[in-house]
Amino acid sequence: MLIKYAKLIRLAGFLIAAVAFALPAVKGADAGPGSGPYSGWLCAVTAASATGGLIRSGLNLGNDALGSLCLVLSGWVNPLVVMYLLFLLGARFVVVRRVVAAGILACLIATWVFLVKAPMIPLVGHFLWVGGIFLMLAPEFFMLFRNKATADE
């Protein structure tokens, strides 16, 4: 049943994730100045630019190596989602698409580790962004498990 509506589910996920960029995504755990809230698009730009900062620093992660690495990985979520959507254009890309989907999930986990280490509090934009991504990826994983179930019969 889910497979029948895969395109519609992915479209809904894309739209939800797109709306999330305009909403408050995170705020600092401290209530002082500069603690946010920060919109989703600002978080995306900041995280995406972390890769450039890492390269510019000569791959030096600094004092908080885990936090820096997690910030860099969180910056790769949106580019990987775009790659995933492009790989939907051909059935021959199914293996690559699933590898990219696993990479997206790993980068989302890194995002949550970064939020804990920062410390930052996720807001509505973050939850919608993640939910939208999960909706985009859901048909992939249901198809994977469905194919395994039919192969076992």
PEBEL-V366279 format. One record per backbone hydrogen bond with DSSP energy under -0.5 kcal/mol. NH is the residue of the N-H (numbers start at 0). CO is the residue of the C=O. Records with the same first field share a line. If there is no record, write none. Layout:
NH=CO ; CO
This chain:
4=0 ; 1
5=2
8=4
9=5
10=6
11=7
12=8
13=9
14=10
15=11
16=12
17=13
18=14
19=15
20=16 ; 17
21=18
22=19
24=37
25=37
26=120
27=34
28=118
34=31
36=25
37=25
39=19 ; 22
40=20
42=38
43=39
44=40
45=41
46=42
47=43
48=44
49=45 ; 46
50=46 ; 47
51=47
52=48
53=49
54=50
55=51
56=52
57=54
58=53
60=58
64=62
67=63
68=64
69=65
70=66
71=67
72=68
73=69
74=70
75=72
76=73
79=75
80=76
81=77
82=78
83=79
84=80
85=81
86=82
87=83 ; 84
88=85
89=86
92=89
93=90
96=92
97=93
98=94
99=95
100=96
101=97
102=98
103=99
104=100
105=101
106=102
107=103
108=104
109=105
110=106
111=107
112=108
113=109
114=110
115=111
116=112
117=113
118=114
119=114
120=26
121=119
122=24
124=23
125=122
126=122
127=123
128=124
129=125
130=126
131=127
132=128
133=129
134=130
135=131
136=132
137=133
138=134
139=136
140=136
141=137
142=138
143=139
144=140
145=141
146=142
147=143
148=144
149=145
150=146
151=147
152=148
